[in-house]
Amino acid sequence: MKFYKSALYSAFIAGALLLSGLPQTSMAAGHAKHAMASKHKKHRVVFQVSDNSPKKWNLALNNANNVQHALGKKNVAIEVVVYGPGIHMLTLNSTVANRLAKAKKAGIKVVACENTMHKLKLTRADMLSTVGYVPGGVLELMKRQQEGWSYIRP
């Protein structure tokens, strides 16, 4: 009886050790598979800027530049969606106009919410030439997230 209990206990421990290694093995395989897929997949990230603050804008643009630097410009699509008070940073007298021009040259798309523009009585003539447009900022964010884009609000 003593031998039986000892053998049963040993089998239990061996089985537990074997099973404990399975998730680690499959997790490692999953990470390797994800890493390989990441090399061939274009990343997509959408930033929300709804604050009328040069500090927030600079933070958002720094984040976008950092993402491009880390992943490579060709490997990532970046869109900055602007609505609410943040829209003022896209007007002709914007304090971040130079940064926005550099962002566009780097392939970062900046889009203004036409709902906000309408509410504030802004026209496209009031806006920087580097700006794109979407009917609704929140709707654009929802759409991008549904498409699988990563969402960042600095």
LINJOPE-V604109 format. One record per residue. N is the residue number from 0. RES is the residue in three letters. SS is DSSP state (H for helix, E for strand, C for the rest). D_LAST is the distance of its C-alpha to the last C-alpha in whole Angstrom. Layout:
# LINJOPE-V604109
n=N res=RES ss=SS d_last=D_LAST
n=N res=RES ss=SS d_last=D_LAST
This chain:
# LINJOPE-V604109
n=0 res=MET ss=C d_last=66
n=1 res=LYS ss=H d_last=65
n=2 res=PHE ss=H d_last=64
n=3 res=TYR ss=H d_last=63
n=4 res=LYS ss=H d_last=60
n=5 res=SER ss=H d_last=59
n=6 res=ALA ss=H d_last=59
n=7 res=LEU ss=H d_last=57
n=8 res=TYR ss=H d_last=55
n=9 res=SER ss=H d_last=54
n=10 res=ALA ss=H d_last=54
n=11 res=PHE ss=H d_last=51
n=12 res=ILE ss=H d_last=49
n=13 res=ALA ss=H d_last=49
n=14 res=GLY ss=H d_last=48
n=15 res=ALA ss=H d_last=45
n=16 res=LEU ss=H d_last=44
n=17 res=LEU ss=H d_last=45
n=18 res=LEU ss=H d_last=42
n=19 res=SER ss=H d_last=40
n=20 res=GLY ss=H d_last=39
n=21 res=LEU ss=H d_last=39
n=22 res=PRO ss=H d_last=35
n=23 res=GLN ss=H d_last=34
n=24 res=THR ss=H d_last=36
n=25 res=SER ss=H d_last=35
n=26 res=MET ss=H d_last=31
n=27 res=ALA ss=H d_last=32
n=28 res=ALA ss=H d_last=33
n=29 res=GLY ss=H d_last=30
n=30 res=HIS ss=H d_last=28
n=31 res=ALA ss=H d_last=30
n=32 res=LYS ss=H d_last=30
n=33 res=HIS ss=H d_last=26
n=34 res=ALA ss=H d_last=26
n=35 res=MET ss=H d_last=29
n=36 res=ALA ss=H d_last=27
n=37 res=SER ss=H d_last=24
n=38 res=LYS ss=H d_last=26
n=39 res=HIS ss=H d_last=27
n=40 res=LYS ss=C d_last=24
n=41 res=LYS ss=C d_last=22
n=42 res=HIS ss=E d_last=18
n=43 res=ARG ss=E d_last=16
n=44 res=VAL ss=E d_last=12
n=45 res=VAL ss=E d_last=11
n=46 res=PHE ss=E d_last=8
n=47 res=GLN ss=E d_last=7
n=48 res=VAL ss=E d_last=7
n=49 res=SER ss=C d_last=10
n=50 res=ASP ss=C d_last=10
n=51 res=ASN ss=C d_last=13
n=52 res=SER ss=C d_last=12
n=53 res=PRO ss=H d_last=12
n=54 res=LYS ss=H d_last=10
n=55 res=LYS ss=H d_last=7
n=56 res=TRP ss=H d_last=9
n=57 res=ASN ss=H d_last=10
n=58 res=LEU ss=H d_last=7
n=59 res=ALA ss=H d_last=6
n=60 res=LEU ss=H d_last=10
n=61 res=ASN ss=H d_last=10
n=62 res=ASN ss=H d_last=8
n=63 res=ALA ss=H d_last=10
n=64 res=ASN ss=H d_last=13
n=65 res=ASN ss=H d_last=13
n=66 res=VAL ss=H d_last=13
n=67 res=GLN ss=H d_last=16
n=68 res=HIS ss=H d_last=18
n=69 res=ALA ss=H d_last=18
n=70 res=LEU ss=H d_last=19
n=71 res=GLY ss=C d_last=21
n=72 res=LYS ss=H d_last=20
n=73 res=LYS ss=H d_last=23
n=74 res=ASN ss=H d_last=21
n=75 res=VAL ss=E d_last=18
n=76 res=ALA ss=E d_last=17
n=77 res=ILE ss=E d_last=14
n=78 res=GLU ss=E d_last=13
n=79 res=VAL ss=E d_last=11
n=80 res=VAL ss=E d_last=12
n=81 res=VAL ss=E d_last=12
n=82 res=TYR ss=C d_last=14
n=83 res=GLY ss=H d_last=15
n=84 res=PRO ss=H d_last=15
n=85 res=GLY ss=H d_last=12
n=86 res=ILE ss=H d_last=16
n=87 res=HIS ss=H d_last=17
n=88 res=MET ss=H d_last=15
n=89 res=LEU ss=H d_last=17
n=90 res=THR ss=E d_last=21
n=91 res=LEU ss=C d_last=23
n=92 res=ASN ss=C d_last=23
n=93 res=SER ss=C d_last=19
n=94 res=THR ss=C d_last=18
n=95 res=VAL ss=C d_last=16
n=96 res=ALA ss=H d_last=19
n=97 res=ASN ss=H d_last=20
n=98 res=ARG ss=H d_last=16
n=99 res=LEU ss=H d_last=16
n=100 res=ALA ss=H d_last=20
n=101 res=LYS ss=H d_last=19
n=102 res=ALA ss=H d_last=16
n=103 res=LYS ss=H d_last=19
n=104 res=LYS ss=H d_last=22
n=105 res=ALA ss=C d_last=19
n=106 res=GLY ss=C d_last=19
n=107 res=ILE ss=E d_last=16
n=108 res=LYS ss=E d_last=16
n=109 res=VAL ss=E d_last=15
n=110 res=VAL ss=E d_last=16
n=111 res=ALA ss=E d_last=17
n=112 res=CYS ss=E d_last=18
n=113 res=GLU ss=H d_last=22
n=114 res=ASN ss=H d_last=22
n=115 res=THR ss=H d_last=20
n=116 res=MET ss=H d_last=22
n=117 res=HIS ss=H d_last=25
n=118 res=LYS ss=H d_last=24
n=119 res=LEU ss=C d_last=24
n=120 res=LYS ss=C d_last=27
n=121 res=LEU ss=C d_last=25
n=122 res=THR ss=C d_last=27
n=123 res=ARG ss=H d_last=26
n=124 res=ALA ss=H d_last=28
n=125 res=ASP ss=H d_last=25
n=126 res=MET ss=E d_last=23
n=127 res=LEU ss=C d_last=22
n=128 res=SER ss=C d_last=24
n=129 res=THR ss=C d_last=21
n=130 res=VAL ss=C d_last=20
n=131 res=GLY ss=E d_last=20
n=132 res=TYR ss=E d_last=21
n=133 res=VAL ss=E d_last=20
n=134 res=PRO ss=C d_last=22
n=135 res=GLY ss=C d_last=20
n=136 res=GLY ss=H d_last=16
n=137 res=VAL ss=H d_last=16
n=138 res=LEU ss=H d_last=19
n=139 res=GLU ss=H d_last=17
n=140 res=LEU ss=H d_last=14
n=141 res=MET ss=H d_last=17
n=142 res=LYS ss=H d_last=19
n=143 res=ARG ss=H d_last=17
n=144 res=GLN ss=H d_last=16
n=145 res=GLN ss=H d_last=20
n=146 res=GLU ss=C d_last=21
n=147 res=GLY ss=C d_last=19
n=148 res=TRP ss=C d_last=16
n=149 res=SER ss=E d_last=13
n=150 res=TYR ss=E d_last=10
n=151 res=ILE ss=E d_last=6
n=152 res=ARG ss=C d_last=4
n=153 res=PRO ss=C d_last=0
